[in-house]
Amino acid sequence: MAFKDVPPGNSGARGIYDCDGAHRTPLKEDYERLFTSGMVVLDTNVLLNLYRSNERTRQDTLAVLTKLRDRLWVPHQVLTEFWRNREQKSVRHHHSTKAKETSAALDKARRSAQDAVERWMKDVRLKEDEDVTRQIREGLEVLTQSMDLLREVIEGQAERDALEGTAETHTDPVLTELEPLLRGRIGDPLPVDEYDKAVQEAAKRADDEIPPGYEDFRNKPPEQAAGDYLLWVQLLKEAAQRDGDVLLVTGDVKKDWWQPRDVDIQARPRAELIVELREQTGAHLYMLTPAELLTWAEQLLEGLHVDRDSVDDLEQLRDANGEDDVPAAGWTKQSLFQFLLQLTTRSPSRVKVIKAAAENGGFVDRATVYKLAGYAEDRQLKGFTRPISTVARELKETGVLNGEEPFLLRTIYGSAAEPSWASGFRIPDEVVPMVIELLTPRRGPGDSTGSEADMDDAAKSVELDQR
């Protein structure tokens, strides 16, 4: 049964598990109880995986969710993220996108091999009529044929796995299944004031690495980075109105949700999350990945068969989509230059603030922002980072950014006396030296000054690096 701490003054009844209940390995009986009387919460990636999966895995997942329909609940934040991400090529056109990426990689490998061989032939001065030259040409032809065969196999499989009808919502087969399954099982959105407060609280918690979701603040705009915490707040509110424990199903296996996994140790939710849910609602938190949900469902739900390949597919899908805790690619001098160049044309004051933060070790306070932006001191700075979010999104769409760069200007909220007011802004530590190098003037007396002049100097610096 769910952990319940021993009441104060009754220490004689306390056992080794009577600590905070966050370290006990879940039992089969726990999942049986959750499947019959718990609240099964679905994260966004569970729904989006229905587009990324092949037909067998999709049908097995839907069969499990249908069996659990009476237990299902979806936070409104999940619905918001689902519709925001559904249109991405990596979701609706997952199979064709991956096939194109793989075909491009094969072509690149073939060209690289051919170029390497051609360079070698020139370096050793092979003549066109030598026997070894003929053998090399034949080998390269075999390589090309093999690559072409692989590409045909990959593209053929992508065509078989592709979902038809997703261009229109009324013909989308995933939406057709989800609409009756989830009707009446989706939570309400947070009121505007609670939403704004939660976004600010998420940023504060991220500073102290309090789960969930603090990892997202490394490379997402603040409002998007707050998504996991918004889900968590909605989950807490719903759990407080129900009896029973909570099972969260998520493909997000980053360390701000889970205790670190090991080969022989079953993964568990972060202890802080278990304690927070119990203290606020009296319920116990359990978590499973989509693959683990299918495994337990086949064991415990009558009349259900899940193909083992479906479980394996979901495990591979999680790894392929980068859900594991992999270090971000980060900023380069070239990508940062392009970003600052675009931002200079949109909002020079933001570039000045970023520069001031870099010159101050990464942080710029509110008073300095007011001065640089020309704002009155009674003005809140809500929305100040919006132009930065816009430029980041546009550069990601054009391929200049890869989407793994830490968000460039994060809001730091104030004291208990002014919780909704920004105390300042922080830039990632790793960009501080690059910003200083790019934006520090190299001009002499009488030369022009300002953000545009700084960017002219930055352009020269980047050009020299690329030579």
LUMGUPA-905849 format. One record per residue (C-alpha): x, y, z. Coordinates in steps of 0.5 Angstrom, whole numbers, plus 500, padded with zeros to 3 digits. Layout:
BEGIN
XYZ
...
end
This chain:
BEGIN
500500500
502507499
507510504
504513511
509516516
509514523
505520527
509524532
510521539
509514536
517512534
516505537
512503531
517506526
521502521
527503516
522505511
518510515
523516513
520520508
517514503
521516497
526511497
522504497
522500491
515500488
511493488
507489483
501491488
502498488
501498480
495494481
492499486
494504481
490501475
484500479
483506484
489511482
490517478
494515471
497522469
499522461
505527459
505530453
510525450
506520451
501523446
506525441
509518441
503516437
505519431
512517432
510510433
509504428
502502427
503496432
506500437
501505436
495500437
498497443
499503446
492505445
489499447
493500454
490507455
483504453
483499458
485505463
480510461
477511467
483512471
486517466
487524467
491530462
493536465
491542461
499544460
499537456
494539452
497546450
504543449
501537445
498542440
504546440
508541438
503536433
505540427
512539427
515535422
519531427
512529430
507528424
512526419
517523424
518517419
519521413
524526417
528520420
529517413
531523410
536525415
539518415
539518407
543525408
548522412
549516408
550520402
555524406
559518408
559516401
562523399
567523404
569516402
570518395
573524397
578521401
580515396
581521391
585525395
590518396
590517389
593524388
597523394
601517391
600519384
596513381
596513374
589512371
591506367
594502373
590496376
589498383
586504380
581500376
580496383
578502387
573505381
570498382
570498390
567505389
561503385
560497389
559502395
555507391
550501390
550499397
548506399
543506394
540499397
540502404
536508402
531504398
530500404
529506409
525510405
520504403
520503411
518510412
512510407
509503410
510507417
507513415
501516418
496518412
491524414
494528419
494534415
487535417
484534424
478531422
482526418
487525423
487518426
491519432
486525434
480520432
482515437
484520442
478525442
473519445
478517450
480523453
473527453
472529460
479527462
482534461
484539467
482546467
487551465
490555471
487562472
491568469
494570475
496563478
499562471
504568471
505566479
507559477
512561471
515566476
516560481
518555476
524560475
526561482
526553483
530552477
535557480
536552486
535546482
528544485
525539481
521538476
523542470
529546472
533542466
529546461
531553463
538551460
536552453
528554453
525561453
522562460
515560459
516554455
522552460
516553466
512547462
514541467
512546473
506548470
504541469
506539476
502545479
496542475
497535478
498537485
491541484
487535481
490530486
488534492
481533490
481526489
482520493
488515491
495515489
498518482
502515477
505519472
507516465
512520462
518519457
522525460
527521463
532527465
534528472
529533474
524528474
527521476
533519481
539517477
537510473
542504474
543497471
540493476
536499480
529501478
528508477
524512482
521519482
525524485
524524492
523532493
517530488
514524492
515529499
511535496
505531493
504527499
505534504
500537499
495532498
496526502
497522496
504518493
507519487
509513482
512514475
513510469
516511462
511509456
515502455
514501462
507502462
506497457
510492460
506493467
499493463
500486460
502483467
496486470
490488466
486482464
484481456
490485454
496482450
502487448
507485443
514485446
517489440
512495442
515495448
522495445
520500440
518505445
525504449
528506442
524512441
525515447
533514446
532517439
528523441
534525446
530524452
536522456
540527460
545528454
549535455
547540450
550542444
551550446
553556443
558557438
561564437
558564430
551562432
552567438
554573433
548571428
543571434
546578437
546581429
539579429
537582436
541588434
536590429
530588433
532591440
538594441
537595448
537588449
544587446
546592451
543589457
546582455
553586454
552589461
551582464
557579461
561585463
558583470
560576471
553574467
548578471
545585470
540588476
534591475
536598476
541597470
536595465
532601467
538605465
540602459
533601456
530608458
525605462
521608468
523605475
516603476
515599470
515592471
520588466
514582464
515580457
522583457
525577454
520576449
524579443
530574445
525568444
522571438
529571435
531564437
525561434
526564428
534562427
532555429
527555424
532557419
538552422
542557425
541555432
540547433
535548439
540546444
543553446
541555453
536561453
540567453
537572458
533569464
529573468
531572476
525574480
526578486
525578494
519576498
517583498
517583491
516576488
513578482
518583480
524582476
531583480
535582474
537578468
542572468
546570461
549563461
556562464
559559458
557565453
560570458
567570455
564570448
559576449
565580451
569578445
564580440
561586443
568589446
569595442
576595438
575602436
580608436
578615439
573618434
570612432
562610432
559607438
553603440
550596439
551597431
558599431
559593436
556588431
561591426
567589430
564582432
563581424
570582423
572578429
568572427
570573419
577572422
576566426
572563420
579564415
end
